[in-house]
Amino acid sequence: MQIAENLVALIHYKLKDEQGNLLDSSEGQEPLPFLCGAHNIVEGLEKALIGKTVGDKLDVVVKPEEGYGEIRAELVQKVARENFQGIDDIEVGMQFMAEAPWGQQPVTVTAVEDDGVMLDGNHPLAGQTLQFSVEVTEVREATDDEIAHGHVHGEGCDHDH
Ligand code: ZN
């Protein structure tokens, strides 16, 4: 069976940045499942996997526009300290959910200054060219529920989304 839209595929993967630093890996863990066509994984990787089958190994370079997007300056904002009522220590690297016009947006504190807190709503991998090495370990039919929900069911599936 070849990977195609509305099929479930499982992959082992290694993800490196442009400089070759390892960012993430499924090594020592269960392979990553995704429902093809449901935007479970970045577009560039999904495109490269279509038509592949169990045992296929491939290296895929994904540019930001088919990965986590370009860095968007408008997602970096300085917010007054008063907006963090009840939080005594705000430190660089802390993450919060912020209300954005399009819904909840995860943001990361990038600086704490006298006149406010710098928040960055860009994905940590925005603007980066990603290098994936993947191996397909399973391809199967999706259930009707999986297609309706747009994600793979199984261990670790949570139904909040
Ligand atoms: Zn579900």
Backbone and ligand atoms as CSV (ligand in chain L), in Angstrom:
chain,resi,resn,atom,element,x,y,z
A,1,MET,N,N,0.849,-1.202,0.000
A,1,MET,CA,C,0.000,0.000,0.000
A,1,MET,C,C,0.883,1.249,0.000
A,2,GLN,N,N,0.557,2.187,-0.861
A,2,GLN,CA,C,1.345,3.420,-0.946
A,2,GLN,C,C,0.642,4.548,-0.195
A,3,ILE,N,N,1.441,5.415,0.405
A,3,ILE,CA,C,0.871,6.537,1.155
A,3,ILE,C,C,0.058,7.424,0.205
A,4,ALA,N,N,-1.175,7.704,0.616
A,4,ALA,CA,C,-2.065,8.549,-0.175
A,4,ALA,C,C,-3.043,9.224,0.773
A,5,GLU,N,N,-3.750,10.203,0.259
A,5,GLU,CA,C,-4.695,10.940,1.082
A,5,GLU,C,C,-5.695,10.003,1.745
A,6,ASN,N,N,-6.001,10.287,3.010
A,6,ASN,CA,C,-6.938,9.513,3.817
A,6,ASN,C,C,-6.444,8.119,4.184
A,7,LEU,N,N,-5.152,7.874,4.043
A,7,LEU,CA,C,-4.531,6.685,4.626
A,7,LEU,C,C,-3.701,7.130,5.827
A,8,VAL,N,N,-3.504,6.191,6.757
A,8,VAL,CA,C,-2.650,6.458,7.913
A,8,VAL,C,C,-1.268,5.881,7.621
A,9,ALA,N,N,-0.231,6.671,7.894
A,9,ALA,CA,C,1.136,6.169,7.751
A,9,ALA,C,C,1.882,6.415,9.060
A,10,LEU,N,N,2.823,5.521,9.348
A,10,LEU,CA,C,3.690,5.683,10.511
A,10,LEU,C,C,5.121,5.820,10.012
A,11,ILE,N,N,5.840,6.772,10.603
A,11,ILE,CA,C,7.228,6.992,10.179
A,11,ILE,C,C,8.140,7.135,11.397
A,12,HIS,N,N,9.357,6.625,11.241
A,12,HIS,CA,C,10.429,7.043,12.134
A,12,HIS,C,C,11.119,8.217,11.466
A,13,TYR,N,N,11.538,9.181,12.278
A,13,TYR,CA,C,12.115,10.384,11.671
A,13,TYR,C,C,13.233,10.947,12.529
A,14,LYS,N,N,14.108,11.634,11.852
A,14,LYS,CA,C,15.086,12.508,12.497
A,14,LYS,C,C,14.908,13.869,11.853
A,15,LEU,N,N,14.948,14.915,12.671
A,15,LEU,CA,C,14.811,16.271,12.160
A,15,LEU,C,C,16.048,17.071,12.542
A,16,LYS,N,N,16.702,17.608,11.533
A,16,LYS,CA,C,17.873,18.460,11.766
A,16,LYS,C,C,17.626,19.839,11.185
A,17,ASP,N,N,18.300,20.840,11.771
A,17,ASP,CA,C,18.222,22.172,11.184
A,17,ASP,C,C,19.234,22.275,10.041
A,18,GLU,N,N,19.283,23.460,9.447
A,18,GLU,CA,C,20.123,23.670,8.271
A,18,GLU,C,C,21.590,23.383,8.557
A,19,GLN,N,N,22.002,23.625,9.810
A,19,GLN,CA,C,23.403,23.407,10.191
A,19,GLN,C,C,23.683,21.960,10.575
A,20,GLY,N,N,22.637,21.129,10.552
A,20,GLY,CA,C,22.843,19.714,10.871
A,20,GLY,C,C,22.692,19.363,12.338
A,21,ASN,N,N,22.212,20.313,13.152
A,21,ASN,CA,C,21.957,20.015,14.569
A,21,ASN,C,C,20.660,19.217,14.703
A,22,LEU,N,N,20.716,18.149,15.481
A,22,LEU,CA,C,19.522,17.325,15.686
A,22,LEU,C,C,18.515,18.074,16.553
A,23,LEU,N,N,17.290,18.269,16.021
A,23,LEU,CA,C,16.249,18.995,16.758
A,23,LEU,C,C,15.250,18.050,17.398
A,24,ASP,N,N,14.994,16.938,16.733
A,24,ASP,CA,C,13.943,16.039,17.192
A,24,ASP,C,C,14.148,14.706,16.507
A,25,SER,N,N,13.664,13.648,17.171
A,25,SER,CA,C,13.845,12.314,16.620
A,25,SER,C,C,12.835,11.379,17.264
A,26,SER,N,N,12.412,10.368,16.521
A,26,SER,CA,C,11.519,9.363,17.091
A,26,SER,C,C,12.310,8.167,17.615
A,27,GLU,N,N,13.632,8.273,17.597
A,27,GLU,CA,C,14.469,7.151,18.022
A,27,GLU,C,C,14.144,6.770,19.466
A,28,GLY,N,N,13.964,5.487,19.708
A,28,GLY,CA,C,13.645,5.010,21.048
A,28,GLY,C,C,12.198,5.214,21.432
A,29,GLN,N,N,11.404,5.726,20.497
A,29,GLN,CA,C,9.975,5.927,20.752
A,29,GLN,C,C,9.173,5.223,19.661
A,30,GLU,N,N,7.853,5.234,19.861
A,30,GLU,CA,C,6.972,4.710,18.827
A,30,GLU,C,C,7.100,5.596,17.582
A,31,PRO,N,N,6.937,5.008,16.394
A,31,PRO,CA,C,6.950,5.855,15.197
A,31,PRO,C,C,5.795,6.864,15.230
A,32,LEU,N,N,5.977,7.944,14.498
A,32,LEU,CA,C,4.986,9.026,14.453
A,32,LEU,C,C,3.873,8.665,13.460
A,33,PRO,N,N,2.615,8.633,13.920
A,33,PRO,CA,C,1.519,8.363,12.983
A,33,PRO,C,C,0.952,9.668,12.427
A,34,PHE,N,N,0.521,9.644,11.179
A,34,PHE,CA,C,-0.207,10.805,10.659
A,34,PHE,C,C,-1.247,10.353,9.659
A,35,LEU,N,N,-2.302,11.159,9.586
A,35,LEU,CA,C,-3.360,10.931,8.598
A,35,LEU,C,C,-3.024,11.776,7.386
A,36,CYS,N,N,-2.734,11.131,6.288
A,36,CYS,CA,C,-2.282,11.850,5.098
A,36,CYS,C,C,-3.397,12.762,4.585
A,37,GLY,N,N,-3.044,14.015,4.319
A,37,GLY,CA,C,-3.998,14.989,3.797
A,37,GLY,C,C,-4.671,15.814,4.870
A,38,ALA,N,N,-4.363,15.546,6.147
A,38,ALA,CA,C,-5.052,16.225,7.249
A,38,ALA,C,C,-4.155,17.252,7.950
A,39,HIS,N,N,-3.035,17.593,7.330
A,39,HIS,CA,C,-2.121,18.594,7.902
A,39,HIS,C,C,-1.601,18.210,9.283
A,40,ASN,N,N,-1.416,16.897,9.510
A,40,ASN,CA,C,-0.841,16.453,10.787
A,40,ASN,C,C,0.664,16.712,10.831
A,41,ILE,N,N,1.303,16.725,9.674
A,41,ILE,CA,C,2.743,16.981,9.589
A,41,ILE,C,C,2.954,18.107,8.584
A,42,VAL,N,N,4.155,18.687,8.581
A,42,VAL,CA,C,4.381,19.836,7.701
A,42,VAL,C,C,4.210,19.421,6.237
A,43,GLU,N,N,3.729,20.390,5.467
A,43,GLU,CA,C,3.334,20.148,4.080
A,43,GLU,C,C,4.456,19.534,3.237
A,44,GLY,N,N,5.656,20.080,3.363
A,44,GLY,CA,C,6.757,19.615,2.524
A,44,GLY,C,C,7.116,18.163,2.771
A,45,LEU,N,N,7.014,17.740,4.022
A,45,LEU,CA,C,7.313,16.344,4.349
A,45,LEU,C,C,6.211,15.434,3.834
A,46,GLU,N,N,4.963,15.855,4.013
A,46,GLU,CA,C,3.839,15.046,3.551
A,46,GLU,C,C,3.894,14.838,2.032
A,47,LYS,N,N,4.147,15.912,1.307
A,47,LYS,CA,C,4.245,15.825,-0.161
A,47,LYS,C,C,5.270,14.777,-0.580
A,48,ALA,N,N,6.436,14.792,0.099
A,48,ALA,CA,C,7.525,13.886,-0.271
A,48,ALA,C,C,7.176,12.433,0.042
A,49,LEU,N,N,6.268,12.234,1.000
A,49,LEU,CA,C,5.945,10.872,1.433
A,49,LEU,C,C,4.839,10.231,0.600
A,50,ILE,N,N,4.083,11.045,-0.130
A,50,ILE,CA,C,2.991,10.487,-0.933
A,50,ILE,C,C,3.567,9.527,-1.976
A,51,GLY,N,N,2.973,8.335,-2.045
A,51,GLY,CA,C,3.447,7.320,-2.987
A,51,GLY,C,C,4.491,6.385,-2.411
A,52,LYS,N,N,5.010,6.704,-1.220
A,52,LYS,CA,C,6.017,5.850,-0.594
A,52,LYS,C,C,5.334,4.690,0.134
A,53,THR,N,N,6.125,3.661,0.428
A,53,THR,CA,C,5.555,2.475,1.037
A,53,THR,C,C,6.477,1.950,2.146
A,54,VAL,N,N,6.010,0.929,2.870
A,54,VAL,CA,C,6.750,0.419,4.028
A,54,VAL,C,C,8.183,0.051,3.644
A,55,GLY,N,N,9.134,0.514,4.430
A,55,GLY,CA,C,10.547,0.222,4.186
A,55,GLY,C,C,11.263,1.315,3.423
A,56,ASP,N,N,10.499,2.202,2.786
A,56,ASP,CA,C,11.141,3.305,2.051
A,56,ASP,C,C,11.813,4.259,3.035
A,57,LYS,N,N,13.031,4.668,2.677
A,57,LYS,CA,C,13.763,5.660,3.472
A,57,LYS,C,C,14.032,6.852,2.584
A,58,LEU,N,N,13.863,8.051,3.131
A,58,LEU,CA,C,14.146,9.211,2.310
A,58,LEU,C,C,14.614,10.393,3.153
A,59,ASP,N,N,15.391,11.243,2.499
A,59,ASP,CA,C,15.830,12.510,3.092
A,59,ASP,C,C,15.059,13.625,2.403
A,60,VAL,N,N,14.471,14.494,3.194
A,60,VAL,CA,C,13.625,15.548,2.646
A,60,VAL,C,C,14.061,16.887,3.224
A,61,VAL,N,N,14.346,17.846,2.345
A,61,VAL,CA,C,14.655,19.212,2.781
A,61,VAL,C,C,13.386,20.040,2.623
A,62,VAL,N,N,12.952,20.656,3.709
A,62,VAL,CA,C,11.699,21.410,3.705
A,62,VAL,C,C,11.996,22.888,3.969
A,63,LYS,N,N,11.656,23.718,2.993
A,63,LYS,CA,C,11.829,25.170,3.123
A,63,LYS,C,C,10.741,25.724,4.053
A,64,PRO,N,N,10.999,26.903,4.660
A,64,PRO,CA,C,10.017,27.449,5.613
A,64,PRO,C,C,8.591,27.524,5.058
A,65,GLU,N,N,8.450,27.888,3.761
A,65,GLU,CA,C,7.089,28.059,3.237
A,65,GLU,C,C,6.305,26.743,3.188
A,66,GLU,N,N,7.015,25.607,3.212
A,66,GLU,CA,C,6.320,24.321,3.293
A,66,GLU,C,C,6.587,23.647,4.640
A,67,GLY,N,N,7.153,24.432,5.561
A,67,GLY,CA,C,7.426,23.924,6.902
A,67,GLY,C,C,6.590,24.690,7.916
A,68,TYR,N,N,7.260,25.423,8.800
A,68,TYR,CA,C,6.540,26.158,9.841
A,68,TYR,C,C,6.385,27.631,9.516
A,69,GLY,N,N,6.573,27.985,8.247
A,69,GLY,CA,C,6.326,29.351,7.826
A,69,GLY,C,C,7.509,30.260,8.066
A,70,GLU,N,N,7.414,31.458,7.486
A,70,GLU,CA,C,8.432,32.477,7.707
A,70,GLU,C,C,8.181,33.140,9.064
A,71,ILE,N,N,9.220,33.747,9.603
A,71,ILE,CA,C,9.053,34.510,10.843
A,71,ILE,C,C,8.226,35.756,10.534
A,72,ARG,N,N,7.180,35.962,11.302
A,72,ARG,CA,C,6.287,37.104,11.078
A,72,ARG,C,C,6.497,38.123,12.192
A,73,ALA,N,N,6.959,39.307,11.779
A,73,ALA,CA,C,7.300,40.356,12.753
A,73,ALA,C,C,6.088,40.751,13.591
A,74,GLU,N,N,4.880,40.673,12.991
A,74,GLU,CA,C,3.694,41.137,13.727
A,74,GLU,C,C,3.331,40.183,14.875
A,75,LEU,N,N,3.966,39.005,14.921
A,75,LEU,CA,C,3.694,38.078,16.025
A,75,LEU,C,C,4.628,38.320,17.214
A,76,VAL,N,N,5.534,39.297,17.061
A,76,VAL,CA,C,6.420,39.667,18.170
A,76,VAL,C,C,5.903,40.981,18.752
A,77,GLN,N,N,5.561,40.964,20.036
A,77,GLN,CA,C,4.945,42.144,20.642
A,77,GLN,C,C,5.485,42.377,22.039
A,78,LYS,N,N,5.509,43.658,22.419
A,78,LYS,CA,C,5.819,43.997,23.804
A,78,LYS,C,C,4.513,44.232,24.540
A,79,VAL,N,N,4.379,43.569,25.685
A,79,VAL,CA,C,3.134,43.613,26.449
A,79,VAL,C,C,3.458,44.123,27.849
A,80,ALA,N,N,2.573,44.980,28.370
A,80,ALA,CA,C,2.813,45.555,29.700
A,80,ALA,C,C,2.803,44.455,30.769
A,81,ARG,N,N,3.639,44.661,31.771
A,81,ARG,CA,C,3.777,43.709,32.883
A,81,ARG,C,C,2.438,43.452,33.588
A,82,GLU,N,N,1.537,44.462,33.570
A,82,GLU,CA,C,0.242,44.339,34.259
A,82,GLU,C,C,-0.632,43.226,33.656
A,83,ASN,N,N,-0.302,42.805,32.452
A,83,ASN,CA,C,-1.095,41.745,31.825
A,83,ASN,C,C,-0.819,40.372,32.414
A,84,PHE,N,N,0.159,40.289,33.297
A,84,PHE,CA,C,0.542,38.992,33.850
A,84,PHE,C,C,0.195,38.917,35.336
A,85,GLN,N,N,-1.023,39.328,35.666
A,85,GLN,CA,C,-1.485,39.286,37.052
A,85,GLN,C,C,-1.382,37.858,37.584
A,86,GLY,N,N,-0.881,37.763,38.803
A,86,GLY,CA,C,-0.843,36.445,39.441
A,86,GLY,C,C,0.387,35.631,39.096
A,87,ILE,N,N,1.227,36.152,38.215
A,87,ILE,CA,C,2.463,35.446,37.890
A,87,ILE,C,C,3.619,36.294,38.420
A,88,ASP,N,N,4.275,35.807,39.446
A,88,ASP,CA,C,5.300,36.609,40.120
A,88,ASP,C,C,6.590,36.700,39.319
A,89,ASP,N,N,7.028,35.571,38.818
A,89,ASP,CA,C,8.302,35.540,38.110
A,89,ASP,C,C,8.076,35.250,36.643
A,90,ILE,N,N,8.331,36.219,35.810
A,90,ILE,CA,C,8.270,35.990,34.370
A,90,ILE,C,C,9.693,35.843,33.882
A,91,GLU,N,N,9.958,34.714,33.247
A,91,GLU,CA,C,11.320,34.445,32.804
A,91,GLU,C,C,11.353,34.152,31.313
A,92,VAL,N,N,12.488,34.450,30.709
A,92,VAL,CA,C,12.697,34.153,29.294
A,92,VAL,C,C,12.513,32.649,29.086
A,93,GLY,N,N,11.743,32.294,28.064
A,93,GLY,CA,C,11.512,30.881,27.755
A,93,GLY,C,C,10.157,30.384,28.220
A,94,MET,N,N,9.493,31.145,29.115
A,94,MET,CA,C,8.157,30.732,29.556
A,94,MET,C,C,7.173,30.818,28.395
A,95,GLN,N,N,6.184,29.912,28.410
A,95,GLN,CA,C,5.185,29.925,27.348
A,95,GLN,C,C,3.800,30.170,27.922
A,96,PHE,N,N,3.016,30.927,27.188
A,96,PHE,CA,C,1.647,31.236,27.584
A,96,PHE,C,C,0.733,31.047,26.374
A,97,MET,N,N,-0.568,30.926,26.664
A,97,MET,CA,C,-1.544,31.010,25.586
A,97,MET,C,C,-2.067,32.441,25.584
A,98,ALA,N,N,-2.041,33.070,24.417
A,98,ALA,CA,C,-2.518,34.442,24.297
A,98,ALA,C,C,-3.752,34.460,23.412
A,99,GLU,N,N,-4.602,35.458,23.635
A,99,GLU,CA,C,-5.765,35.640,22.768
A,99,GLU,C,C,-5.344,36.441,21.542
A,100,ALA,N,N,-5.464,35.849,20.385
A,100,ALA,CA,C,-5.168,36.555,19.138
A,100,ALA,C,C,-6.472,36.657,18.349
A,101,PRO,N,N,-6.503,37.551,17.356
A,101,PRO,CA,C,-7.755,37.704,16.588
A,101,PRO,C,C,-8.238,36.380,15.984
A,102,TRP,N,N,-7.314,35.445,15.691
A,102,TRP,CA,C,-7.695,34.175,15.060
A,102,TRP,C,C,-7.832,33.058,16.093
A,103,GLY,N,N,-7.768,33.390,17.367
A,103,GLY,CA,C,-7.952,32.358,18.399
A,103,GLY,C,C,-6.767,32.284,19.337
A,104,GLN,N,N,-6.655,31.184,20.053
A,104,GLN,CA,C,-5.575,31.001,21.008
A,104,GLN,C,C,-4.246,30.801,20.275
A,105,GLN,N,N,-3.233,31.528,20.761
A,105,GLN,CA,C,-1.935,31.513,20.096
A,105,GLN,C,C,-0.863,31.255,21.163
A,106,PRO,N,N,-0.082,30.173,21.050
A,106,PRO,CA,C,0.990,29.995,22.018
A,106,PRO,C,C,2.090,31.028,21.793
A,107,VAL,N,N,2.558,31.644,22.861
A,107,VAL,CA,C,3.612,32.653,22.756
A,107,VAL,C,C,4.724,32.321,23.750
A,108,THR,N,N,5.934,32.728,23.403
A,108,THR,CA,C,7.095,32.485,24.237
A,108,THR,C,C,7.677,33.822,24.683
A,109,VAL,N,N,8.047,33.921,25.948
A,109,VAL,CA,C,8.707,35.125,26.464
A,109,VAL,C,C,10.146,35.135,25.943
A,110,THR,N,N,10.508,36.210,25.226
A,110,THR,CA,C,11.866,36.284,24.688
A,110,THR,C,C,12.725,37.307,25.423
A,111,ALA,N,N,12.085,38.226,26.169
A,111,ALA,CA,C,12.853,39.196,26.950
A,111,ALA,C,C,11.937,39.806,28.001
A,112,VAL,N,N,12.504,40.124,29.146
A,112,VAL,CA,C,11.765,40.837,30.193
A,112,VAL,C,C,12.496,42.152,30.406
A,113,GLU,N,N,11.792,43.250,30.089
A,113,GLU,CA,C,12.406,44.581,30.162
A,113,GLU,C,C,11.659,45.437,31.167
A,114,ASP,N,N,12.248,46.555,31.514
A,114,ASP,CA,C,11.633,47.428,32.520
A,114,ASP,C,C,10.231,47.853,32.106
A,115,ASP,N,N,10.051,48.134,30.822
A,115,ASP,CA,C,8.763,48.677,30.377
A,115,ASP,C,C,7.858,47.631,29.746
A,116,GLY,N,N,8.188,46.362,29.874
A,116,GLY,CA,C,7.281,45.354,29.347
A,116,GLY,C,C,7.953,44.028,29.080
A,117,VAL,N,N,7.137,43.093,28.600
A,117,VAL,CA,C,7.583,41.727,28.345
A,117,VAL,C,C,7.468,41.466,26.847
A,118,MET,N,N,8.549,40.987,26.239
A,118,MET,CA,C,8.519,40.671,24.813
A,118,MET,C,C,7.973,39.262,24.629
A,119,LEU,N,N,6.935,39.151,23.800
A,119,LEU,CA,C,6.323,37.860,23.505
A,119,LEU,C,C,6.478,37.556,22.022
A,120,ASP,N,N,6.821,36.318,21.712
A,120,ASP,CA,C,6.975,35.879,20.321
A,120,ASP,C,C,5.995,34.748,20.043
A,121,GLY,N,N,5.071,34.993,19.104
A,121,GLY,CA,C,4.067,33.999,18.754
A,121,GLY,C,C,4.457,33.140,17.561
A,122,ASN,N,N,5.682,33.328,17.061
A,122,ASN,CA,C,6.113,32.485,15.945
A,122,ASN,C,C,6.406,31.069,16.434
A,123,HIS,N,N,6.160,30.085,15.568
A,123,HIS,CA,C,6.567,28.718,15.898
A,123,HIS,C,C,8.086,28.707,16.073
A,124,PRO,N,N,8.596,27.933,17.062
A,124,PRO,CA,C,10.054,27.924,17.271
A,124,PRO,C,C,10.840,27.548,16.008
A,125,LEU,N,N,10.220,26.847,15.085
A,125,LEU,CA,C,10.921,26.433,13.862
A,125,LEU,C,C,10.555,27.309,12.664
A,126,ALA,N,N,9.822,28.403,12.888
A,126,ALA,CA,C,9.504,29.318,11.791
A,126,ALA,C,C,10.801,29.868,11.211
A,127,GLY,N,N,10.809,30.040,9.903
A,127,GLY,CA,C,11.963,30.621,9.231
A,127,GLY,C,C,13.114,29.648,9.004
A,128,GLN,N,N,12.969,28.423,9.457
A,128,GLN,CA,C,14.065,27.461,9.340
A,128,GLN,C,C,13.835,26.487,8.190
A,129,THR,N,N,14.930,26.157,7.510
A,129,THR,CA,C,14.920,25.065,6.547
A,129,THR,C,C,15.169,23.781,7.328
A,130,LEU,N,N,14.276,22.822,7.163
A,130,LEU,CA,C,14.302,21.602,7.970
A,130,LEU,C,C,14.828,20.439,7.140
A,131,GLN,N,N,15.639,19.604,7.765
A,131,GLN,CA,C,16.138,18.404,7.085
A,131,GLN,C,C,15.599,17.173,7.811
A,132,PHE,N,N,14.719,16.471,7.137
A,132,PHE,CA,C,14.155,15.251,7.701
A,132,PHE,C,C,14.820,14.022,7.083
A,133,SER,N,N,15.070,13.017,7.918
A,133,SER,CA,C,15.388,11.669,7.426
A,133,SER,C,C,14.291,10.775,7.970
A,134,VAL,N,N,13.556,10.137,7.073
A,134,VAL,CA,C,12.402,9.358,7.522
A,134,VAL,C,C,12.429,7.956,6.945
A,135,GLU,N,N,11.779,7.052,7.679
A,135,GLU,CA,C,11.573,5.682,7.208
A,135,GLU,C,C,10.118,5.338,7.451
A,136,VAL,N,N,9.465,4.833,6.424
A,136,VAL,CA,C,8.055,4.449,6.542
A,136,VAL,C,C,7.992,3.070,7.190
A,137,THR,N,N,7.249,2.968,8.297
A,137,THR,CA,C,7.163,1.679,8.997
A,137,THR,C,C,5.807,0.998,8.845
A,138,GLU,N,N,4.782,1.747,8.479
A,138,GLU,CA,C,3.452,1.143,8.327
A,138,GLU,C,C,2.581,2.060,7.481
A,139,VAL,N,N,1.744,1.457,6.658
A,139,VAL,CA,C,0.714,2.218,5.928
A,139,VAL,C,C,-0.563,1.413,6.054
A,140,ARG,N,N,-1.627,2.052,6.468
A,140,ARG,CA,C,-2.901,1.330,6.628
A,140,ARG,C,C,-4.082,2.226,6.273
A,141,GLU,N,N,-5.243,1.568,6.100
A,141,GLU,CA,C,-6.476,2.313,5.904
A,141,GLU,C,C,-6.774,3.127,7.163
A,142,ALA,N,N,-7.396,4.273,7.003
A,142,ALA,CA,C,-7.879,5.041,8.157
A,142,ALA,C,C,-9.306,4.602,8.461
A,143,THR,N,N,-9.702,4.717,9.736
A,143,THR,CA,C,-11.099,4.456,10.076
A,143,THR,C,C,-11.935,5.684,9.710
A,144,ASP,N,N,-13.250,5.510,9.648
A,144,ASP,CA,C,-14.141,6.646,9.357
A,144,ASP,C,C,-13.980,7.738,10.408
A,145,ASP,N,N,-13.834,7.304,11.683
A,145,ASP,CA,C,-13.650,8.268,12.774
A,145,ASP,C,C,-12.381,9.090,12.586
A,146,GLU,N,N,-11.317,8.418,12.203
A,146,GLU,CA,C,-10.045,9.121,12.011
A,146,GLU,C,C,-10.169,10.174,10.909
A,147,ILE,N,N,-10.826,9.812,9.819
A,147,ILE,CA,C,-10.993,10.767,8.718
A,147,ILE,C,C,-11.882,11.929,9.170
A,148,ALA,N,N,-12.952,11.611,9.929
A,148,ALA,CA,C,-13.856,12.663,10.405
A,148,ALA,C,C,-13.143,13.608,11.369
A,149,HIS,N,N,-12.274,13.048,12.218
A,149,HIS,CA,C,-11.577,13.875,13.222
A,149,HIS,C,C,-10.328,14.538,12.649
A,150,GLY,N,N,-9.789,14.006,11.561
A,150,GLY,CA,C,-8.584,14.593,10.990
A,150,GLY,C,C,-7.312,14.242,11.730
A,151,HIS,N,N,-7.347,13.132,12.507
A,151,HIS,CA,C,-6.123,12.674,13.168
A,151,HIS,C,C,-6.191,11.174,13.410
A,152,VAL,N,N,-5.034,10.626,13.765
A,152,VAL,CA,C,-4.932,9.182,13.967
A,152,VAL,C,C,-5.361,8.826,15.385
A,153,HIS,N,N,-6.148,7.765,15.519
A,153,HIS,CA,C,-6.543,7.281,16.836
A,153,HIS,C,C,-5.612,6.170,17.287
A,154,GLY,N,N,-5.495,6.066,18.591
A,154,GLY,CA,C,-4.645,5.026,19.153
A,154,GLY,C,C,-4.159,5.485,20.495
A,155,GLU,N,N,-3.130,4.848,20.990
A,155,GLU,CA,C,-2.580,5.234,22.284
A,155,GLU,C,C,-2.141,6.693,22.227
A,156,GLY,N,N,-2.464,7.419,23.272
A,156,GLY,CA,C,-2.033,8.809,23.338
A,156,GLY,C,C,-2.934,9.763,22.582
A,157,CYS,N,N,-3.997,9.256,21.987
A,157,CYS,CA,C,-4.937,10.130,21.290
A,157,CYS,C,C,-5.730,10.905,22.334
A,158,ASP,N,N,-5.740,12.221,22.238
A,158,ASP,CA,C,-6.623,12.967,23.141
A,158,ASP,C,C,-7.667,13.683,22.297
A,159,HIS,N,N,-8.847,13.737,22.848
A,159,HIS,CA,C,-9.963,14.229,22.034
A,159,HIS,C,C,-10.340,15.656,22.342
A,160,ASP,N,N,-9.367,16.434,22.813
A,160,ASP,CA,C,-9.618,17.863,22.997
A,160,ASP,C,C,-9.528,18.599,21.672
A,161,HIS,N,N,-8.996,17.944,20.674
A,161,HIS,CA,C,-8.885,18.644,19.406
A,161,HIS,C,C,-9.366,17.759,18.260
L,1,ZN,ZN,ZN,-10.288,11.698,17.395
